[in-house]
Amino acid sequence: FEPSHALARGLTCQDTRICLDLGLEDARLEAYFHGKNIPLNSDIRSTAWMLVTLEGHPLGWGKAVAGVLKNFYPHGLRLV
């Protein structure tokens, strides 16, 4: 199962089990928009889909794998 980007855009952190809420000053935000993997600061060590949000507004999905968020932001939307 791989959740769609359209699904992510219609959800909030309250709708998901795990959410990564980034702020405008967070350096990980730029990395997410560029399609890079993001190290997680949490104790999530199992594999899980996470909703990535910007101050509560949904951006897309990431997959937490062994303390790293694998980026699933659509290739066509990434900053180059």
N, CA, C, O and CB atoms as a CASP TS submission, in Angstrom:
PFRMAT TS
TARGET T0000
AUTHOR 0000-0000-0000
METHOD Language model
MODEL 1
PARENT N/A
ATOM      1  N   PHE     1       0.841  -1.181   0.000  1.00  0.00           N
ATOM      2  CA  PHE     1       0.000   0.000   0.000  1.00  0.00           C
ATOM      3  C   PHE     1       0.881   1.237   0.000  1.00  0.00           C
ATOM      4  O   PHE     1       1.778   1.362   0.834  1.00  0.00           O
ATOM      5  CB  PHE     1      -0.954   0.002   1.213  1.00  0.00           C
ATOM      6  N   GLU     2       0.632   2.156  -0.933  1.00  0.00           N
ATOM      7  CA  GLU     2       1.297   3.450  -0.949  1.00  0.00           C
ATOM      8  C   GLU     2       0.224   4.527  -1.056  1.00  0.00           C
ATOM      9  O   GLU     2      -0.453   4.614  -2.080  1.00  0.00           O
ATOM     10  CB  GLU     2       2.325   3.551  -2.126  1.00  0.00           C
ATOM     11  N   PRO     3       0.054   5.350  -0.023  1.00  0.00           N
ATOM     12  CA  PRO     3      -0.996   6.378  -0.058  1.00  0.00           C
ATOM     13  C   PRO     3      -0.688   7.427  -1.115  1.00  0.00           C
ATOM     14  O   PRO     3       0.476   7.729  -1.379  1.00  0.00           O
ATOM     15  CB  PRO     3      -1.147   7.048   1.319  1.00  0.00           C
ATOM     16  N   SER     4      -1.730   7.979  -1.717  1.00  0.00           N
ATOM     17  CA  SER     4      -1.560   8.964  -2.775  1.00  0.00           C
ATOM     18  C   SER     4      -1.304  10.360  -2.199  1.00  0.00           C
ATOM     19  O   SER     4      -1.640  10.658  -1.053  1.00  0.00           O
ATOM     20  CB  SER     4      -2.793   8.984  -3.678  1.00  0.00           C
ATOM     21  N   HIS     5      -0.705  11.190  -3.026  1.00  0.00           N
ATOM     22  CA  HIS     5      -0.440  12.564  -2.637  1.00  0.00           C
ATOM     23  C   HIS     5      -1.760  13.319  -2.431  1.00  0.00           C
ATOM     24  O   HIS     5      -1.869  14.153  -1.532  1.00  0.00           O
ATOM     25  CB  HIS     5       0.431  13.268  -3.702  1.00  0.00           C
ATOM     26  N   ALA     6      -2.756  13.022  -3.266  1.00  0.00           N
ATOM     27  CA  ALA     6      -4.061  13.675  -3.145  1.00  0.00           C
ATOM     28  C   ALA     6      -4.703  13.371  -1.793  1.00  0.00           C
ATOM     29  O   ALA     6      -5.339  14.242  -1.198  1.00  0.00           O
ATOM     30  CB  ALA     6      -4.991  13.227  -4.284  1.00  0.00           C
ATOM     31  N   LEU     7      -4.543  12.155  -1.312  1.00  0.00           N
ATOM     32  CA  LEU     7      -5.067  11.798   0.014  1.00  0.00           C
ATOM     33  C   LEU     7      -4.410  12.636   1.094  1.00  0.00           C
ATOM     34  O   LEU     7      -5.083  13.144   1.990  1.00  0.00           O
ATOM     35  CB  LEU     7      -4.847  10.305   0.303  1.00  0.00           C
ATOM     36  N   ALA     8      -3.096  12.780   1.009  1.00  0.00           N
ATOM     37  CA  ALA     8      -2.364  13.562   2.011  1.00  0.00           C
ATOM     38  C   ALA     8      -2.871  14.992   2.065  1.00  0.00           C
ATOM     39  O   ALA     8      -2.976  15.572   3.146  1.00  0.00           O
ATOM     40  CB  ALA     8      -0.863  13.551   1.711  1.00  0.00           C
ATOM     41  N   ARG     9      -3.185  15.566   0.915  1.00  0.00           N
ATOM     42  CA  ARG     9      -3.614  16.966   0.868  1.00  0.00           C
ATOM     43  C   ARG     9      -4.973  17.189   1.525  1.00  0.00           C
ATOM     44  O   ARG     9      -5.337  18.327   1.820  1.00  0.00           O
ATOM     45  CB  ARG     9      -3.667  17.438  -0.567  1.00  0.00           C
ATOM     46  N   GLY    10      -5.724  16.115   1.758  1.00  0.00           N
ATOM     47  CA  GLY    10      -7.032  16.245   2.377  1.00  0.00           C
ATOM     48  C   GLY    10      -7.070  15.869   3.844  1.00  0.00           C
ATOM     49  O   GLY    10      -8.143  15.832   4.446  1.00  0.00           O
ATOM     50  N   LEU    11      -5.904  15.586   4.435  1.00  0.00           N
ATOM     51  CA  LEU    11      -5.848  15.145   5.829  1.00  0.00           C
ATOM     52  C   LEU    11      -5.213  16.200   6.723  1.00  0.00           C
ATOM     53  O   LEU    11      -4.620  17.168   6.247  1.00  0.00           O
ATOM     54  CB  LEU    11      -5.072  13.839   5.940  1.00  0.00           C
ATOM     55  N   THR    12      -5.350  15.995   8.018  1.00  0.00           N
ATOM     56  CA  THR    12      -4.651  16.805   9.015  1.00  0.00           C
ATOM     57  C   THR    12      -3.908  15.858   9.946  1.00  0.00           C
ATOM     58  O   THR    12      -4.080  14.641   9.866  1.00  0.00           O
ATOM     59  CB  THR    12      -5.645  17.724   9.813  1.00  0.00           C
ATOM     60  N   CYS    13      -3.098  16.401  10.813  1.00  0.00           N
ATOM     61  CA  CYS    13      -2.360  15.567  11.775  1.00  0.00           C
ATOM     62  C   CYS    13      -3.314  14.764  12.657  1.00  0.00           C
ATOM     63  O   CYS    13      -2.981  13.654  13.072  1.00  0.00           O
ATOM     64  CB  CYS    13      -1.445  16.441  12.653  1.00  0.00           C
ATOM     65  N   GLN    14      -4.477  15.302  12.945  1.00  0.00           N
ATOM     66  CA  GLN    14      -5.443  14.609  13.790  1.00  0.00           C
ATOM     67  C   GLN    14      -6.025  13.382  13.090  1.00  0.00           C
ATOM     68  O   GLN    14      -6.542  12.478  13.747  1.00  0.00           O
ATOM     69  CB  GLN    14      -6.563  15.560  14.193  1.00  0.00           C
ATOM     70  N   ASP    15      -5.944  13.349  11.758  1.00  0.00           N
ATOM     71  CA  ASP    15      -6.497  12.228  10.992  1.00  0.00           C
ATOM     72  C   ASP    15      -5.528  11.058  10.866  1.00  0.00           C
ATOM     73  O   ASP    15      -5.924   9.984  10.413  1.00  0.00           O
ATOM     74  CB  ASP    15      -6.895  12.697   9.616  1.00  0.00           C
ATOM     75  N   THR    16      -4.277  11.238  11.254  1.00  0.00           N
ATOM     76  CA  THR    16      -3.263  10.201  11.082  1.00  0.00           C
ATOM     77  C   THR    16      -2.672   9.782  12.419  1.00  0.00           C
ATOM     78  O   THR    16      -2.762  10.503  13.413  1.00  0.00           O
ATOM     79  CB  THR    16      -2.155  10.688  10.151  1.00  0.00           C
ATOM     80  N   ARG    17      -2.069   8.608  12.421  1.00  0.00           N
ATOM     81  CA  ARG    17      -1.411   8.122  13.638  1.00  0.00           C
ATOM     82  C   ARG    17      -0.123   8.873  13.915  1.00  0.00           C
ATOM     83  O   ARG    17       0.156   9.258  15.050  1.00  0.00           O
ATOM     84  CB  ARG    17      -1.122   6.632  13.528  1.00  0.00           C
ATOM     85  N   ILE    18       0.670   9.081  12.846  1.00  0.00           N
ATOM     86  CA  ILE    18       1.980   9.709  12.989  1.00  0.00           C
ATOM     87  C   ILE    18       2.069  10.887  12.033  1.00  0.00           C
ATOM     88  O   ILE    18       1.695  10.783  10.864  1.00  0.00           O
ATOM     89  CB  ILE    18       3.124   8.691  12.720  1.00  0.00           C
ATOM     90  N   CYS    19       2.568  12.010  12.540  1.00  0.00           N
ATOM     91  CA  CYS    19       2.641  13.226  11.733  1.00  0.00           C
ATOM     92  C   CYS    19       3.948  13.944  12.043  1.00  0.00           C
ATOM     93  O   CYS    19       4.387  13.988  13.192  1.00  0.00           O
ATOM     94  CB  CYS    19       1.419  14.158  12.003  1.00  0.00           C
ATOM     95  N   LEU    20       4.561  14.501  11.016  1.00  0.00           N
ATOM     96  CA  LEU    20       5.744  15.343  11.188  1.00  0.00           C
ATOM     97  C   LEU    20       5.342  16.757  10.802  1.00  0.00           C
ATOM     98  O   LEU    20       5.146  17.052   9.623  1.00  0.00           O
ATOM     99  CB  LEU    20       6.964  14.830  10.322  1.00  0.00           C
ATOM    100  N   ASP    21       5.220  17.634  11.795  1.00  0.00           N
ATOM    101  CA  ASP    21       4.810  19.011  11.558  1.00  0.00           C
ATOM    102  C   ASP    21       6.057  19.892  11.543  1.00  0.00           C
ATOM    103  O   ASP    21       6.733  20.046  12.560  1.00  0.00           O
ATOM    104  CB  ASP    21       3.793  19.492  12.644  1.00  0.00           C
ATOM    105  N   LEU    22       6.353  20.466  10.381  1.00  0.00           N
ATOM    106  CA  LEU    22       7.518  21.327  10.218  1.00  0.00           C
ATOM    107  C   LEU    22       7.104  22.783  10.313  1.00  0.00           C
ATOM    108  O   LEU    22       5.962  23.134  10.014  1.00  0.00           O
ATOM    109  CB  LEU    22       8.216  21.055   8.878  1.00  0.00           C
ATOM    110  N   GLY    23       8.027  23.621  10.728  1.00  0.00           N
ATOM    111  CA  GLY    23       7.790  25.057  10.779  1.00  0.00           C
ATOM    112  C   GLY    23       8.545  25.764   9.661  1.00  0.00           C
ATOM    113  O   GLY    23       9.408  25.167   9.017  1.00  0.00           O
ATOM    114  N   LEU    24       8.226  27.013   9.433  1.00  0.00           N
ATOM    115  CA  LEU    24       8.882  27.773   8.366  1.00  0.00           C
ATOM    116  C   LEU    24      10.390  27.917   8.580  1.00  0.00           C
ATOM    117  O   LEU    24      11.147  28.003   7.613  1.00  0.00           O
ATOM    118  CB  LEU    24       8.255  29.146   8.258  1.00  0.00           C
ATOM    119  N   GLU    25      10.822  27.944   9.820  1.00  0.00           N
ATOM    120  CA  GLU    25      12.243  28.107  10.135  1.00  0.00           C
ATOM    121  C   GLU    25      12.979  26.777  10.223  1.00  0.00           C
ATOM    122  O   GLU    25      14.188  26.764  10.457  1.00  0.00           O
ATOM    123  CB  GLU    25      12.400  28.855  11.439  1.00  0.00           C
ATOM    124  N   ASP    26      12.295  25.679  10.043  1.00  0.00           N
ATOM    125  CA  ASP    26      12.892  24.348  10.156  1.00  0.00           C
ATOM    126  C   ASP    26      13.690  24.032   8.894  1.00  0.00           C
ATOM    127  O   ASP    26      13.142  24.084   7.793  1.00  0.00           O
ATOM    128  CB  ASP    26      11.800  23.272  10.394  1.00  0.00           C
ATOM    129  N   ALA    27      14.971  23.704   9.033  1.00  0.00           N
ATOM    130  CA  ALA    27      15.832  23.401   7.885  1.00  0.00           C
ATOM    131  C   ALA    27      15.364  22.153   7.145  1.00  0.00           C
ATOM    132  O   ALA    27      15.657  21.983   5.962  1.00  0.00           O
ATOM    133  CB  ALA    27      17.279  23.219   8.341  1.00  0.00           C
ATOM    134  N   ARG    28      14.638  21.280   7.840  1.00  0.00           N
ATOM    135  CA  ARG    28      14.154  20.055   7.198  1.00  0.00           C
ATOM    136  C   ARG    28      13.076  20.339   6.162  1.00  0.00           C
ATOM    137  O   ARG    28      12.835  19.511   5.283  1.00  0.00           O
ATOM    138  CB  ARG    28      13.615  19.094   8.243  1.00  0.00           C
ATOM    139  N   LEU    29      12.421  21.500   6.248  1.00  0.00           N
ATOM    140  CA  LEU    29      11.380  21.858   5.284  1.00  0.00           C
ATOM    141  C   LEU    29      11.962  21.976   3.880  1.00  0.00           C
ATOM    142  O   LEU    29      11.400  21.425   2.933  1.00  0.00           O
ATOM    143  CB  LEU    29      10.702  23.175   5.688  1.00  0.00           C
ATOM    144  N   GLU    30      13.066  22.676   3.732  1.00  0.00           N
ATOM    145  CA  GLU    30      13.707  22.828   2.421  1.00  0.00           C
ATOM    146  C   GLU    30      14.165  21.468   1.895  1.00  0.00           C
ATOM    147  O   GLU    30      14.024  21.183   0.706  1.00  0.00           O
ATOM    148  CB  GLU    30      14.910  23.802   2.510  1.00  0.00           C
ATOM    149  N   ALA    31      14.706  20.637   2.767  1.00  0.00           N
ATOM    150  CA  ALA    31      15.138  19.307   2.352  1.00  0.00           C
ATOM    151  C   ALA    31      13.950  18.493   1.843  1.00  0.00           C
ATOM    152  O   ALA    31      14.079  17.753   0.868  1.00  0.00           O
ATOM    153  CB  ALA    31      15.829  18.576   3.516  1.00  0.00           C
ATOM    154  N   TYR    32      12.800  18.623   2.493  1.00  0.00           N
ATOM    155  CA  TYR    32      11.608  17.888   2.064  1.00  0.00           C
ATOM    156  C   TYR    32      11.170  18.350   0.677  1.00  0.00           C
ATOM    157  O   TYR    32      10.854  17.518  -0.173  1.00  0.00           O
ATOM    158  CB  TYR    32      10.458  18.076   3.079  1.00  0.00           C
ATOM    159  N   PHE    33      11.146  19.655   0.434  1.00  0.00           N
ATOM    160  CA  PHE    33      10.738  20.180  -0.868  1.00  0.00           C
ATOM    161  C   PHE    33      11.726  19.821  -1.983  1.00  0.00           C
ATOM    162  O   PHE    33      11.359  19.813  -3.158  1.00  0.00           O
ATOM    163  CB  PHE    33      10.587  21.688  -0.788  1.00  0.00           C
ATOM    164  N   HIS    34      12.956  19.529  -1.622  1.00  0.00           N
ATOM    165  CA  HIS    34      13.959  19.109  -2.608  1.00  0.00           C
ATOM    166  C   HIS    34      13.973  17.595  -2.807  1.00  0.00           C
ATOM    167  O   HIS    34      14.726  17.088  -3.638  1.00  0.00           O
ATOM    168  CB  HIS    34      15.341  19.580  -2.179  1.00  0.00           C
ATOM    169  N   GLY    35      13.152  16.875  -2.059  1.00  0.00           N
ATOM    170  CA  GLY    35      13.056  15.429  -2.230  1.00  0.00           C
ATOM    171  C   GLY    35      14.094  14.636  -1.461  1.00  0.00           C
ATOM    172  O   GLY    35      14.286  13.451  -1.732  1.00  0.00           O
ATOM    173  N   LYS    36      14.759  15.253  -0.519  1.00  0.00           N
ATOM    174  CA  LYS    36      15.799  14.573   0.252  1.00  0.00           C
ATOM    175  C   LYS    36      15.199  13.842   1.447  1.00  0.00           C
ATOM    176  O   LYS    36      14.131  14.201   1.942  1.00  0.00           O
ATOM    177  CB  LYS    36      16.859  15.575   0.726  1.00  0.00           C
ATOM    178  N   ASN    37      15.906  12.812   1.900  1.00  0.00           N
ATOM    179  CA  ASN    37      15.500  12.102   3.111  1.00  0.00           C
ATOM    180  C   ASN    37      15.809  12.976   4.320  1.00  0.00           C
ATOM    181  O   ASN    37      16.733  13.789   4.292  1.00  0.00           O
ATOM    182  CB  ASN    37      16.220  10.723   3.224  1.00  0.00           C
ATOM    183  N   ILE    38      15.024  12.797   5.383  1.00  0.00           N
ATOM    184  CA  ILE    38      15.132  13.638   6.566  1.00  0.00           C
ATOM    185  C   ILE    38      15.381  12.764   7.791  1.00  0.00           C
ATOM    186  O   ILE    38      14.621  11.828   8.037  1.00  0.00           O
ATOM    187  CB  ILE    38      13.855  14.493   6.752  1.00  0.00           C
ATOM    188  N   PRO    39      16.434  13.049   8.570  1.00  0.00           N
ATOM    189  CA  PRO    39      16.615  12.314   9.822  1.00  0.00           C
ATOM    190  C   PRO    39      15.520  12.708  10.817  1.00  0.00           C
ATOM    191  O   PRO    39      15.164  13.880  10.934  1.00  0.00           O
ATOM    192  CB  PRO    39      18.024  12.588  10.423  1.00  0.00           C
ATOM    193  N   LEU    40      15.003  11.725  11.518  1.00  0.00           N
ATOM    194  CA  LEU    40      13.934  11.979  12.487  1.00  0.00           C
ATOM    195  C   LEU    40      14.515  12.141  13.879  1.00  0.00           C
ATOM    196  O   LEU    40      15.456  11.440  14.251  1.00  0.00           O
ATOM    197  CB  LEU    40      12.899  10.842  12.472  1.00  0.00           C
ATOM    198  N   ASN    41      13.953  13.066  14.648  1.00  0.00           N
ATOM    199  CA  ASN    41      14.395  13.326  16.017  1.00  0.00           C
ATOM    200  C   ASN    41      13.597  12.538  17.035  1.00  0.00           C
ATOM    201  O   ASN    41      13.651  12.828  18.231  1.00  0.00           O
ATOM    202  CB  ASN    41      14.293  14.799  16.326  1.00  0.00           C
ATOM    203  N   SER    42      12.859  11.546  16.573  1.00  0.00           N
ATOM    204  CA  SER    42      11.962  10.844  17.490  1.00  0.00           C
ATOM    205  C   SER    42      12.413   9.405  17.688  1.00  0.00           C
ATOM    206  O   SER    42      13.430   8.970  17.149  1.00  0.00           O
ATOM    207  CB  SER    42      10.521  10.878  16.966  1.00  0.00           C
ATOM    208  N   ASP    43      11.637   8.688  18.468  1.00  0.00           N
ATOM    209  CA  ASP    43      11.931   7.291  18.768  1.00  0.00           C
ATOM    210  C   ASP    43      11.273   6.337  17.784  1.00  0.00           C
ATOM    211  O   ASP    43      11.185   5.141  18.059  1.00  0.00           O
ATOM    212  CB  ASP    43      11.484   6.961  20.170  1.00  0.00           C
ATOM    213  N   ILE    44      10.813   6.833  16.651  1.00  0.00           N
ATOM    214  CA  ILE    44      10.161   5.979  15.664  1.00  0.00           C
ATOM    215  C   ILE    44      11.235   5.147  14.974  1.00  0.00           C
ATOM    216  O   ILE    44      12.025   5.673  14.190  1.00  0.00           O
ATOM    217  CB  ILE    44       9.344   6.822  14.627  1.00  0.00           C
ATOM    218  N   ARG    45      11.263   3.876  15.260  1.00  0.00           N
ATOM    219  CA  ARG    45      12.258   2.979  14.680  1.00  0.00           C
ATOM    220  C   ARG    45      11.620   1.935  13.775  1.00  0.00           C
ATOM    221  O   ARG    45      12.326   1.201  13.083  1.00  0.00           O
ATOM    222  CB  ARG    45      13.047   2.294  15.779  1.00  0.00           C
ATOM    223  N   SER    46      10.294   1.861  13.774  1.00  0.00           N
ATOM    224  CA  SER    46       9.619   0.897  12.915  1.00  0.00           C
ATOM    225  C   SER    46       9.247   1.583  11.599  1.00  0.00           C
ATOM    226  O   SER    46       9.343   2.805  11.484  1.00  0.00           O
ATOM    227  CB  SER    46       8.353   0.310  13.616  1.00  0.00           C
ATOM    228  N   THR    47       8.831   0.807  10.626  1.00  0.00           N
ATOM    229  CA  THR    47       8.419   1.349   9.339  1.00  0.00           C
ATOM    230  C   THR    47       6.981   1.837   9.447  1.00  0.00           C
ATOM    231  O   THR    47       6.094   1.085   9.851  1.00  0.00           O
ATOM    232  CB  THR    47       8.561   0.288   8.213  1.00  0.00           C
ATOM    233  N   ALA    48       6.750   3.098   9.085  1.00  0.00           N
ATOM    234  CA  ALA    48       5.407   3.677   9.175  1.00  0.00           C
ATOM    235  C   ALA    48       5.284   4.836   8.206  1.00  0.00           C
ATOM    236  O   ALA    48       6.251   5.567   7.991  1.00  0.00           O
ATOM    237  CB  ALA    48       5.099   4.145  10.616  1.00  0.00           C
ATOM    238  N   TRP    49       4.104   5.018   7.613  1.00  0.00           N
ATOM    239  CA  TRP    49       3.818   6.177   6.783  1.00  0.00           C
ATOM    240  C   TRP    49       3.540   7.365   7.685  1.00  0.00           C
ATOM    241  O   TRP    49       2.836   7.233   8.687  1.00  0.00           O
ATOM    242  CB  TRP    49       2.622   5.907   5.833  1.00  0.00           C
ATOM    243  N   MET    50       4.086   8.526   7.342  1.00  0.00           N
ATOM    244  CA  MET    50       3.884   9.741   8.124  1.00  0.00           C
ATOM    245  C   MET    50       3.354  10.842   7.219  1.00  0.00           C
ATOM    246  O   MET    50       3.810  11.007   6.087  1.00  0.00           O
ATOM    247  CB  MET    50       5.197  10.183   8.811  1.00  0.00           C
ATOM    248  N   LEU    51       2.400  11.582   7.723  1.00  0.00           N
ATOM    249  CA  LEU    51       1.941  12.777   7.032  1.00  0.00           C
ATOM    250  C   LEU    51       2.900  13.906   7.384  1.00  0.00           C
ATOM    251  O   LEU    51       3.197  14.124   8.558  1.00  0.00           O
ATOM    252  CB  LEU    51       0.461  13.137   7.419  1.00  0.00           C
ATOM    253  N   VAL    52       3.382  14.621   6.381  1.00  0.00           N
ATOM    254  CA  VAL    52       4.271  15.760   6.603  1.00  0.00           C
ATOM    255  C   VAL    52       3.445  17.019   6.400  1.00  0.00           C
ATOM    256  O   VAL    52       2.788  17.188   5.373  1.00  0.00           O
ATOM    257  CB  VAL    52       5.519  15.728   5.639  1.00  0.00           C
ATOM    258  N   THR    53       3.488  17.907   7.400  1.00  0.00           N
ATOM    259  CA  THR    53       2.698  19.133   7.339  1.00  0.00           C
ATOM    260  C   THR    53       3.595  20.346   7.577  1.00  0.00           C
ATOM    261  O   THR    53       4.680  20.241   8.149  1.00  0.00           O
ATOM    262  CB  THR    53       1.551  19.096   8.375  1.00  0.00           C
ATOM    263  N   LEU    54       3.116  21.477   7.129  1.00  0.00           N
ATOM    264  CA  LEU    54       3.774  22.755   7.387  1.00  0.00           C
ATOM    265  C   LEU    54       2.831  23.574   8.244  1.00  0.00           C
ATOM    266  O   LEU    54       1.831  24.105   7.760  1.00  0.00           O
ATOM    267  CB  LEU    54       4.142  23.509   6.054  1.00  0.00           C
ATOM    268  N   GLU    55       3.159  23.671   9.515  1.00  0.00           N
ATOM    269  CA  GLU    55       2.336  24.393  10.488  1.00  0.00           C
ATOM    270  C   GLU    55       0.871  23.978  10.385  1.00  0.00           C
ATOM    271  O   GLU    55      -0.029  24.818  10.398  1.00  0.00           O
ATOM    272  CB  GLU    55       2.469  25.909  10.280  1.00  0.00           C
ATOM    273  N   GLY    56       0.648  22.666  10.281  1.00  0.00           N
ATOM    274  CA  GLY    56      -0.694  22.110  10.262  1.00  0.00           C
ATOM    275  C   GLY    56      -1.292  21.907   8.887  1.00  0.00           C
ATOM    276  O   GLY    56      -2.324  21.248   8.761  1.00  0.00           O
ATOM    277  N   HIS    57      -0.674  22.456   7.848  1.00  0.00           N
ATOM    278  CA  HIS    57      -1.182  22.310   6.479  1.00  0.00           C
ATOM    279  C   HIS    57      -0.476  21.141   5.795  1.00  0.00           C
ATOM    280  O   HIS    57       0.754  21.101   5.770  1.00  0.00           O
ATOM    281  CB  HIS    57      -0.979  23.625   5.665  1.00  0.00           C
ATOM    282  N   PRO    58      -1.226  20.194   5.242  1.00  0.00           N
ATOM    283  CA  PRO    58      -0.612  18.981   4.689  1.00  0.00           C
ATOM    284  C   PRO    58       0.240  19.272   3.452  1.00  0.00           C
ATOM    285  O   PRO    58      -0.138  20.057   2.582  1.00  0.00           O
ATOM    286  CB  PRO    58      -1.692  17.967   4.337  1.00  0.00           C
ATOM    287  N   LEU    59       1.410  18.609   3.402  1.00  0.00           N
ATOM    288  CA  LEU    59       2.310  18.723   2.259  1.00  0.00           C
ATOM    289  C   LEU    59       2.370  17.433   1.458  1.00  0.00           C
ATOM    290  O   LEU    59       2.339  17.459   0.227  1.00  0.00           O
ATOM    291  CB  LEU    59       3.701  19.105   2.722  1.00  0.00           C
ATOM    292  N   GLY    60       2.454  16.313   2.148  1.00  0.00           N
ATOM    293  CA  GLY    60       2.589  15.031   1.464  1.00  0.00           C
ATOM    294  C   GLY    60       2.990  13.943   2.431  1.00  0.00           C
ATOM    295  O   GLY    60       2.821  14.079   3.642  1.00  0.00           O
ATOM    296  N   TRP    61       3.530  12.852   1.884  1.00  0.00           N
ATOM    297  CA  TRP    61       3.880  11.676   2.677  1.00  0.00           C
ATOM    298  C   TRP    61       5.378  11.485   2.793  1.00  0.00           C
ATOM    299  O   TRP    61       6.161  11.948   1.964  1.00  0.00           O
ATOM    300  CB  TRP    61       3.260  10.444   2.077  1.00  0.00           C
ATOM    301  N   GLY    62       5.737  10.797   3.832  1.00  0.00           N
ATOM    302  CA  GLY    62       7.078  10.285   4.021  1.00  0.00           C
ATOM    303  C   GLY    62       6.940   8.932   4.686  1.00  0.00           C
ATOM    304  O   GLY    62       5.924   8.644   5.318  1.00  0.00           O
ATOM    305  N   LYS    63       7.957   8.103   4.544  1.00  0.00           N
ATOM    306  CA  LYS    63       7.921   6.784   5.170  1.00  0.00           C
ATOM    307  C   LYS    63       9.075   6.696   6.156  1.00  0.00           C
ATOM    308  O   LYS    63      10.242   6.777   5.773  1.00  0.00           O
ATOM    309  CB  LYS    63       8.002   5.640   4.104  1.00  0.00           C
ATOM    310  N   ALA    64       8.737   6.530   7.420  1.00  0.00           N
ATOM    311  CA  ALA    64       9.746   6.414   8.468  1.00  0.00           C
ATOM    312  C   ALA    64      10.332   5.007   8.423  1.00  0.00           C
ATOM    313  O   ALA    64       9.618   4.013   8.555  1.00  0.00           O
ATOM    314  CB  ALA    64       9.139   6.724   9.875  1.00  0.00           C
ATOM    315  N   VAL    65      11.642   4.947   8.236  1.00  0.00           N
ATOM    316  CA  VAL    65      12.354   3.670   8.196  1.00  0.00           C
ATOM    317  C   VAL    65      13.640   3.837   9.001  1.00  0.00           C
ATOM    318  O   VAL    65      14.536   4.579   8.600  1.00  0.00           O
ATOM    319  CB  VAL    65      12.658   3.219   6.711  1.00  0.00           C
ATOM    320  N   ALA    66      13.725   3.156  10.115  1.00  0.00           N
ATOM    321  CA  ALA    66      14.935   3.134  10.951  1.00  0.00           C
ATOM    322  C   ALA    66      15.445   4.539  11.282  1.00  0.00           C
ATOM    323  O   ALA    66      16.637   4.815  11.143  1.00  0.00           O
ATOM    324  CB  ALA    66      16.035   2.347  10.249  1.00  0.00           C
ATOM    325  N   GLY    67      14.550   5.421  11.718  1.00  0.00           N
ATOM    326  CA  GLY    67      14.955   6.747  12.165  1.00  0.00           C
ATOM    327  C   GLY    67      15.164   7.776  11.058  1.00  0.00           C
ATOM    328  O   GLY    67      15.634   8.882  11.321  1.00  0.00           O
ATOM    329  N   VAL    68      14.816   7.417   9.816  1.00  0.00           N
ATOM    330  CA  VAL    68      14.949   8.336   8.683  1.00  0.00           C
ATOM    331  C   VAL    68      13.609   8.421   7.966  1.00  0.00           C
ATOM    332  O   VAL    68      12.932   7.410   7.786  1.00  0.00           O
ATOM    333  CB  VAL    68      16.076   7.872   7.703  1.00  0.00           C
ATOM    334  N   LEU    69      13.227   9.630   7.556  1.00  0.00           N
ATOM    335  CA  LEU    69      12.007   9.812   6.790  1.00  0.00           C
ATOM    336  C   LEU    69      12.361   9.750   5.310  1.00  0.00           C
ATOM    337  O   LEU    69      13.025  10.648   4.792  1.00  0.00           O
ATOM    338  CB  LEU    69      11.308  11.158   7.149  1.00  0.00           C
ATOM    339  N   LYS    70      11.922   8.699   4.628  1.00  0.00           N
ATOM    340  CA  LYS    70      12.114   8.561   3.185  1.00  0.00           C
ATOM    341  C   LYS    70      11.085   9.452   2.509  1.00  0.00           C
ATOM    342  O   LYS    70       9.893   9.355   2.800  1.00  0.00           O
ATOM    343  CB  LYS    70      11.977   7.059   2.715  1.00  0.00           C
ATOM    344  N   ASN    71      11.529  10.306   1.622  1.00  0.00           N
ATOM    345  CA  ASN    71      10.692  11.330   1.028  1.00  0.00           C
ATOM    346  C   ASN    71       9.829  10.765  -0.096  1.00  0.00           C
ATOM    347  O   ASN    71      10.349  10.129  -1.013  1.00  0.00           O
ATOM    348  CB  ASN    71      11.549  12.467   0.509  1.00  0.00           C
ATOM    349  N   PHE    72       8.530  10.989  -0.035  1.00  0.00           N
ATOM    350  CA  PHE    72       7.598  10.590  -1.073  1.00  0.00           C
ATOM    351  C   PHE    72       6.874  11.804  -1.663  1.00  0.00           C
ATOM    352  O   PHE    72       5.765  11.681  -2.183  1.00  0.00           O
ATOM    353  CB  PHE    72       6.588   9.590  -0.517  1.00  0.00           C
ATOM    354  N   TYR    73       7.511  12.978  -1.577  1.00  0.00           N
ATOM    355  CA  TYR    73       6.966  14.175  -2.223  1.00  0.00           C
ATOM    356  C   TYR    73       7.051  13.948  -3.729  1.00  0.00           C
ATOM    357  O   TYR    73       8.101  13.522  -4.210  1.00  0.00           O
ATOM    358  CB  TYR    73       7.746  15.490  -1.788  1.00  0.00           C
ATOM    359  N   PRO    74       5.989  14.214  -4.496  1.00  0.00           N
ATOM    360  CA  PRO    74       5.986  13.910  -5.937  1.00  0.00           C
ATOM    361  C   PRO    74       7.154  14.566  -6.683  1.00  0.00           C
ATOM    362  O   PRO    74       7.477  15.731  -6.453  1.00  0.00           O
ATOM    363  CB  PRO    74       4.670  14.364  -6.559  1.00  0.00           C
ATOM    364  N   HIS    75       7.768  13.806  -7.566  1.00  0.00           N
ATOM    365  CA  HIS    75       8.932  14.282  -8.322  1.00  0.00           C
ATOM    366  C   HIS    75       8.637  15.560  -9.101  1.00  0.00           C
ATOM    367  O   HIS    75       9.490  16.444  -9.174  1.00  0.00           O
ATOM    368  CB  HIS    75       9.407  13.203  -9.278  1.00  0.00           C
ATOM    369  N   GLY    76       7.458  15.671  -9.677  1.00  0.00           N
ATOM    370  CA  GLY    76       7.105  16.840 -10.471  1.00  0.00           C
ATOM    371  C   GLY    76       6.928  18.113  -9.661  1.00  0.00           C
ATOM    372  O   GLY    76       6.927  19.205 -10.230  1.00  0.00           O
ATOM    373  N   LEU    77       6.780  17.999  -8.349  1.00  0.00           N
ATOM    374  CA  LEU    77       6.583  19.169  -7.487  1.00  0.00           C
ATOM    375  C   LEU    77       7.860  19.584  -6.748  1.00  0.00           C
ATOM    376  O   LEU    77       7.904  20.641  -6.119  1.00  0.00           O
ATOM    377  CB  LEU    77       5.485  18.884  -6.480  1.00  0.00           C
ATOM    378  N   ARG    78       8.881  18.755  -6.829  1.00  0.00           N
ATOM    379  CA  ARG    78      10.115  19.035  -6.091  1.00  0.00           C
ATOM    380  C   ARG    78      10.847  20.243  -6.660  1.00  0.00           C
ATOM    381  O   ARG    78      10.797  20.517  -7.859  1.00  0.00           O
ATOM    382  CB  ARG    78      11.032  17.817  -6.114  1.00  0.00           C
ATOM    383  N   LEU    79      11.529  20.960  -5.766  1.00  0.00           N
ATOM    384  CA  LEU    79      12.369  22.092  -6.178  1.00  0.00           C
ATOM    385  C   LEU    79      13.684  21.551  -6.699  1.00  0.00           C
ATOM    386  O   LEU    79      14.237  20.597  -6.152  1.00  0.00           O
ATOM    387  CB  LEU    79      12.609  23.090  -4.998  1.00  0.00           C
ATOM    388  N   VAL    80      14.172  22.159  -7.745  1.00  0.00           N
ATOM    389  CA  VAL    80      15.456  21.709  -8.307  1.00  0.00           C
ATOM    390  C   VAL    80      16.537  22.714  -8.033  1.00  0.00           C
ATOM    391  O   VAL    80      17.685  22.509  -8.429  1.00  0.00           O
ATOM    392  CB  VAL    80      15.344  21.470  -9.810  1.00  0.00           C
TER
END
